[in-house]
Amino acid sequence: MLPPEEFPPRPDATARLQHQAFFEALQHGEGTRDWMAARAGLIVLRYVLARSESDGDPGALAGEESRVAAAIEALPAGDAEGATLYAILRAMLAAVQSGAPRPAEPGADRDARTLEPVADALIAYGDALLTRFAWPLAAEVYATVWDTRAAPNARFSEGIDPRDVDEGVAESGSAGAGRQIPAATALAALKLSICYRMLGRAEDAQMARDAARAAARQCRDPVIGDYVGFRTRLGDALALLDAGPSSEADWQLAALIAESASNPQLRDVHARARHAQAVAAYRRRRSTR
């Protein structure tokens, strides 16, 4: 069983409590829609982690799927977060079925690529949380995908790590083959940095941006890689502006606007950079009055 309402033991005094934001959300508002959504999200996340650590054994955690589904069904019909949670559950079940080693292959490892749809579904869930500005909850979800030290003395979920699939590719591929990582890994780091910035965790946001920048350079999807790379540059400029007027930030924004102007894949970055430039100009005018 996976008791979601119980706090898991902390390995040491400085370690980050896994899914802490979800536990905190369950401390108030019991019975409300947001409370039920947080409970369902926590149950799904803990199920995903437990499944991902079960070595692909379909018999492991027998019966847990029905409990997870029941938690999701407690949400109102048509709930957007509920739909994304169902997608995670379906992706995890498909991964277990398609990735389990066959009996004729004792000791065989599950193909890590089967977990990539789970990572994609987690990204969609995090995005759904952002529509109601649930920054702490969304950060927990993106951290579950990324599984890195994006904050000091913290190791996020030790379950799904889409990067694992590419270590084998780099080792067994042709000479000079780089490690190509899934888009979900780069996107999770980027979105994690955005959540941290909105939560005022500037140091953690910077570390997550650095991770996103590195992931963007190795991203299997070059379009996503370029997008994440540009968004991390935008994040750097916004971090400078958070501290006050900055000529360096002004230069970075101008460069982003110029470089993204003719690329239809970067319209979002172009619009965000122009907006940030306008906000910076407005603040500068107010400060001189």
Helices and strands as residue ranges (DSSP letters): H 20-25, H 33-52, H 64-73, H 80-99, G 112-115, H 116-130, H 135-146, H 164-172, H 183-198, H 202-217, H 222-242, H 247-260, G 264-266, H 267-287
